Amino acid sequence: MLLETLLPLGKVDPGLRAPEMPLDLHSIAADARLLEEIGYDGLVEKLSRGRFTLGLGTQVKAHIERRFGMPWTPAAPWMREYVSAVRAVWDCWQNGTPLDVRGPHYNINLMVPLFNPGPIEHPDIPIHIAAVNLVMCQVAGEVAEGLRPHPVCTPSYIEKVMLPAVRAGAVKAGRSLDRVRVCMKPLVATAANEAELVPKVRDARARIAFYASTPQYRAAFDHLGLGDLADRLKLLSRAQRWEEMPQHINDDVLHTFVTIATYDPIGRKLCDRYGGVVTNCEFSIAVKNDADRERLRQLASDIQSEGVARARRTILGIAA
């Protein structure tokens, strides 16, 4: 698999509290050099001059209405149009093409010189769409260069539910999926030793409980016959009984969604789990000393040894 990471190094579990080492802007250059030296394929880095991938996600209804105080509407129609609008703006900036976006959700035709940054060095910016459910997967197949499954999307769910919808979208739009990527930010609990792994596992159990309580993610749990679990946790979350929720995640459910291991085997475990469905895996460990540096180098080598051929066949729907 191709390998990428967020900064700070070691921030591997999406949404799980603050990292042990906060991001220091002064360290970005050194960390970028380290990752390039090791052979990473991508880095989530600002100030990239267009050398980046734009990821777009829609957030869930409860957060849109009750956290941001905005009205909610079905996301897929405006996401499809939004991607086209973004590309039209980029084309205007890069090539001077007159801006004229007309649609049911966006009408954009004003670009004054003050707000036009002009052309950039790397203008061919891929757009990836975050998705869980079928309709958004289809939109990704229609208009995007990549699919970003939510961390609760298991390999089985990606292969049997999400990718068929992506292929249907590509057929509808007359597009090829030859260059489309599937990029996973998996739920991982890893540490240098078993003692340090205990709190990582505890945090991961809490994260799965929170995700299972979210109705928009239910399809990923239904796929595994865990709809009743999702119902119980939804009721607890509505009552804001957060501390009671993790106990409902037994070890079988935990290991279904979370890759758990100490540092030495974690790379191989990620490949075994995701190598058949994912082209890009987001993962790193914190680098505090020379031993950590070498360990990260070895983990990168382990993960990248998988290659993308198996995942590419799965994306295209080609039998092994």
C-alpha positions as CSV (number, residue, x, y, z in Angstrom):
1,M,0.0,0.0,0.0
2,L,1.0,3.6,-0.4
3,L,1.7,5.3,2.9
4,E,0.8,8.7,4.2
5,T,0.4,10.4,7.6
6,L,-0.9,13.4,9.4
7,L,1.4,15.6,11.6
8,P,2.4,15.3,14.3
9,L,4.0,11.9,13.8
10,G,2.2,9.2,15.7
11,K,-1.3,10.7,15.4
12,V,-2.9,7.5,14.2
13,D,-6.4,7.2,15.7
14,P,-8.9,9.6,14.1
15,G,-10.6,11.8,16.7
16,L,-9.0,10.2,19.7
17,R,-8.2,13.1,22.0
18,A,-5.1,15.2,21.6
19,P,-1.8,13.6,20.5
20,E,0.9,13.0,23.1
21,M,3.1,15.4,21.2
22,P,1.3,18.5,19.8
23,L,2.1,19.8,16.4
24,D,5.0,22.2,16.4
25,L,5.0,24.3,13.3
26,H,8.8,24.6,13.5
27,S,9.1,20.8,13.2
28,I,7.2,20.5,9.9
29,A,10.2,20.9,7.7
30,A,12.3,18.3,9.6
31,D,9.4,15.9,9.8
32,A,8.7,16.3,6.0
33,R,12.4,15.5,5.3
34,L,12.3,12.5,7.5
35,L,9.2,11.1,5.9
36,E,10.6,11.7,2.4
37,E,13.8,10.0,3.4
38,I,11.9,7.0,4.8
39,G,9.9,6.9,1.6
40,Y,6.4,8.0,2.6
41,D,4.1,8.7,-0.3
42,G,2.1,11.5,1.2
43,L,2.0,14.0,4.0
44,V,-0.9,16.2,5.2
45,E,1.0,19.5,5.0
46,K,-0.2,23.1,4.6
47,L,1.6,25.6,2.4
48,S,2.0,23.0,-0.4
49,R,1.5,25.3,-3.4
50,G,-1.1,22.9,-4.8
51,R,0.9,19.7,-4.2
52,F,-1.9,18.1,-2.2
53,T,-5.1,16.2,-2.3
54,L,-8.4,17.9,-1.5
55,G,-10.5,15.8,0.8
56,L,-14.2,16.7,1.1
57,G,-16.7,15.4,3.6
58,T,-20.3,16.3,4.5
59,Q,-20.6,15.8,8.3
60,V,-23.7,14.2,9.8
61,K,-27.1,15.7,10.3
62,A,-27.0,16.1,14.1
63,H,-23.8,18.0,14.0
64,I,-24.9,20.2,11.1
65,E,-28.1,21.1,12.8
66,R,-27.2,21.1,16.5
67,R,-23.5,21.8,16.6
68,F,-23.2,24.3,13.7
69,G,-26.7,25.6,13.8
70,M,-27.3,25.2,10.1
71,P,-30.2,23.6,8.1
72,W,-29.6,20.1,6.8
73,T,-30.4,18.8,3.3
74,P,-29.4,15.6,1.6
75,A,-25.7,15.8,0.9
76,A,-25.1,13.9,-2.3
77,P,-26.8,16.3,-4.8
78,W,-24.9,19.4,-3.5
79,M,-21.6,17.5,-3.1
80,R,-21.7,16.5,-6.8
81,E,-22.3,20.1,-7.8
82,Y,-19.8,21.5,-5.3
83,V,-16.9,19.4,-6.8
84,S,-17.8,20.8,-10.2
85,A,-17.9,24.4,-8.8
86,V,-14.5,24.0,-7.1
87,R,-13.0,22.8,-10.3
88,A,-14.5,25.7,-12.2
89,V,-12.9,28.2,-9.7
90,W,-9.5,26.4,-10.1
91,D,-9.8,26.6,-13.8
92,C,-10.5,30.3,-13.6
93,W,-7.5,30.9,-11.4
94,Q,-5.1,28.7,-13.4
95,N,-6.2,29.4,-17.0
96,G,-8.3,32.5,-16.9
97,T,-11.4,30.7,-18.0
98,P,-14.5,32.8,-17.4
99,L,-16.3,31.7,-14.2
100,D,-19.9,30.7,-14.9
101,V,-21.2,28.0,-12.5
102,R,-25.0,27.5,-12.8
103,G,-26.9,24.9,-10.8
104,P,-29.7,24.3,-8.3
105,H,-27.2,24.7,-5.4
106,Y,-24.5,27.0,-6.6
107,N,-24.5,30.0,-8.9
108,I,-21.0,31.6,-9.1
109,N,-19.9,34.1,-11.7
110,L,-17.8,36.7,-9.9
111,M,-14.0,36.6,-9.6
112,V,-12.3,39.9,-9.0
113,P,-8.5,40.2,-9.3
114,L,-8.0,40.9,-5.6
115,F,-9.3,37.4,-4.8
116,N,-7.7,35.5,-7.7
117,P,-4.4,34.0,-6.5
118,G,-3.4,33.1,-10.0
119,P,-1.8,29.9,-11.3
120,I,0.1,27.5,-9.1
121,E,2.9,25.1,-9.7
122,H,0.8,21.9,-9.2
123,P,-2.7,22.6,-10.5
124,D,-3.9,19.1,-11.1
125,I,-5.3,18.6,-7.6
126,P,-7.1,15.3,-7.0
127,I,-10.4,15.5,-5.1
128,H,-11.3,12.7,-2.7
129,I,-14.7,12.3,-1.1
130,A,-15.3,10.9,2.4
131,A,-18.1,8.4,2.4
132,V,-19.9,5.7,4.3
133,N,-23.3,5.2,2.5
134,L,-24.2,4.2,-1.0
135,V,-25.2,7.4,-2.5
136,M,-22.1,9.3,-1.6
137,C,-20.0,6.4,-2.8
138,Q,-21.8,6.7,-6.2
139,V,-21.0,10.4,-6.2
140,A,-17.3,9.6,-5.7
141,G,-17.4,7.3,-8.6
142,E,-19.0,10.0,-10.7
143,V,-16.8,13.0,-10.0
144,A,-13.8,12.2,-7.7
145,E,-10.3,10.8,-8.0
146,G,-10.5,9.1,-4.6
147,L,-12.8,7.5,-2.0
148,R,-12.0,8.1,1.7
149,P,-14.0,5.5,3.7
150,H,-14.8,6.3,7.3
151,P,-12.7,4.4,9.9
152,V,-15.7,2.2,10.7
153,C,-15.8,0.8,7.2
154,T,-14.4,-2.7,7.4
155,P,-12.6,-4.3,4.4
156,S,-15.8,-6.4,3.8
157,Y,-18.0,-3.4,3.8
158,I,-15.6,-1.5,1.4
159,E,-15.5,-4.4,-1.0
160,K,-19.1,-5.6,-1.0
161,V,-21.0,-2.4,-0.4
162,M,-19.0,0.7,-1.2
163,L,-17.0,-0.2,-4.2
164,P,-19.9,-1.6,-6.2
165,A,-21.6,1.8,-5.7
166,V,-18.4,3.6,-6.8
167,R,-18.3,1.5,-10.0
168,A,-22.0,2.3,-10.6
169,G,-21.2,6.0,-10.4
170,A,-18.3,5.7,-12.8
171,V,-20.5,3.9,-15.3
172,K,-23.2,6.6,-15.0
173,A,-20.6,9.3,-15.7
174,G,-18.7,7.4,-18.3
175,R,-15.5,7.6,-16.3
176,S,-12.6,5.2,-15.8
177,L,-11.6,4.1,-12.3
178,D,-8.0,3.3,-13.4
179,R,-6.5,6.1,-11.4
180,V,-9.1,6.3,-8.5
181,R,-7.7,5.6,-5.1
182,V,-9.2,4.2,-1.9
183,C,-7.6,5.9,1.1
184,M,-8.1,4.6,4.6
185,K,-7.4,6.2,7.9
186,P,-7.8,3.0,10.0
187,L,-8.6,2.8,13.6
188,V,-5.3,1.6,15.1
189,A,-4.2,0.9,18.7
190,T,-0.4,0.5,18.8
191,A,2.4,1.1,21.3
192,A,6.0,0.0,22.0
193,N,4.9,-2.7,24.5
194,E,1.8,-4.3,26.0
195,A,1.6,-2.0,29.0
196,E,1.6,1.1,26.8
197,L,-1.0,-0.6,24.6
198,V,-3.6,-0.8,27.3
199,P,-4.7,2.9,27.3
200,K,-4.7,2.9,23.5
201,V,-7.1,-0.1,23.4
202,R,-9.3,1.6,26.0
203,D,-9.5,4.8,23.8
204,A,-10.3,2.7,20.7
205,R,-13.1,0.9,22.4
206,A,-14.6,4.3,23.4
207,R,-14.3,5.5,19.8
208,I,-16.1,2.5,18.3
209,A,-18.9,3.0,20.8
210,F,-19.2,6.6,19.8
211,Y,-19.2,5.8,16.0
212,A,-21.8,3.0,16.5
213,S,-24.2,5.5,18.1
214,T,-24.2,7.7,15.0
215,P,-27.1,6.9,12.7
216,Q,-25.3,7.9,9.6
217,Y,-22.7,5.2,10.2
218,R,-25.3,2.5,10.9
219,A,-24.9,0.8,7.5
220,A,-21.4,-0.3,8.3
221,F,-22.6,-1.9,11.5
222,D,-25.7,-3.4,9.9
223,H,-23.5,-5.1,7.4
224,L,-21.9,-7.1,10.2
225,G,-25.3,-7.8,12.0
226,L,-24.6,-5.2,14.7
227,G,-27.7,-3.1,14.2
228,D,-29.0,-3.9,17.7
229,L,-25.7,-2.7,19.2
230,A,-26.0,0.5,17.2
231,D,-29.6,1.0,18.6
232,R,-28.5,0.6,22.2
233,L,-25.6,3.0,21.8
234,K,-27.7,5.6,20.0
235,L,-30.1,5.7,23.0
236,L,-27.2,6.1,25.5
237,S,-25.6,8.9,23.4
238,R,-28.9,10.7,23.2
239,A,-29.0,10.5,27.0
240,Q,-25.4,11.7,27.1
241,R,-24.4,8.7,29.1
242,W,-21.0,8.7,27.3
243,E,-19.0,6.8,30.0
244,E,-21.4,3.8,29.9
245,M,-21.0,3.3,26.1
246,P,-17.5,1.6,25.9
247,Q,-18.6,-1.4,28.0
248,H,-21.0,-2.4,25.2
249,I,-18.1,-2.9,22.8
250,N,-16.9,-6.5,23.5
251,D,-13.5,-7.8,22.3
252,D,-14.9,-9.4,19.1
253,V,-16.4,-6.1,18.0
254,L,-13.3,-4.2,19.1
255,H,-11.0,-6.4,17.0
256,T,-13.4,-6.3,14.0
257,F,-13.0,-2.5,13.7
258,V,-9.6,-1.8,15.3
259,T,-6.1,-3.1,14.3
260,I,-4.3,-3.8,17.6
261,A,-0.7,-4.8,18.0
262,T,2.6,-3.6,19.4
263,Y,4.9,-1.8,17.0
264,D,6.7,-4.8,15.5
265,P,3.7,-6.6,14.0
266,I,1.4,-3.7,13.4
267,G,2.6,-3.0,9.8
268,R,1.9,-6.6,8.7
269,K,-1.4,-6.6,10.4
270,L,-2.5,-3.5,8.5
271,C,-1.5,-5.0,5.2
272,D,-3.3,-8.3,6.0
273,R,-6.5,-6.4,6.8
274,Y,-6.6,-3.7,4.2
275,G,-4.2,-4.7,1.4
276,G,-7.0,-6.1,-0.7
277,V,-9.2,-3.0,-0.7
278,V,-7.1,0.0,0.0
279,T,-4.5,1.8,-2.1
280,N,-3.4,4.3,0.6
281,C,-3.1,3.8,4.3
282,E,-2.6,6.7,6.8
283,F,-0.4,5.7,9.6
284,S,2.7,6.7,11.6
285,I,4.2,6.5,15.1
286,A,5.6,9.3,17.2
287,V,9.4,9.7,16.7
288,K,11.1,10.7,19.9
289,N,14.5,9.2,19.4
290,D,16.8,7.3,16.9
291,A,15.2,4.0,17.8
292,D,11.7,5.3,17.0
293,R,13.1,6.7,13.7
294,E,14.4,3.3,12.7
295,R,11.2,1.6,13.8
296,L,9.1,3.9,11.7
297,R,11.4,3.2,8.7
298,Q,10.8,-0.5,9.1
299,L,7.1,-0.1,9.5
300,A,6.9,2.0,6.4
301,S,8.9,-0.7,4.5
302,D,6.5,-3.4,5.8
303,I,3.4,-1.5,4.7
304,Q,4.7,-0.4,1.4
305,S,5.8,-3.9,0.5
306,E,2.2,-4.8,0.0
307,G,1.9,-2.8,-3.2
308,V,-1.5,-1.8,-4.7
309,A,-2.1,-4.5,-7.3
310,R,-4.6,-6.4,-5.2
311,A,-6.5,-3.3,-4.2
312,R,-6.6,-2.1,-7.7
313,R,-8.2,-5.3,-8.9
314,T,-10.8,-5.0,-6.2
315,I,-11.6,-1.4,-7.1
316,L,-12.1,-2.3,-10.7
317,G,-14.2,-5.4,-9.8
318,I,-11.7,-7.8,-11.4
319,A,-11.8,-11.4,-9.9
320,A,-8.5,-12.5,-8.4
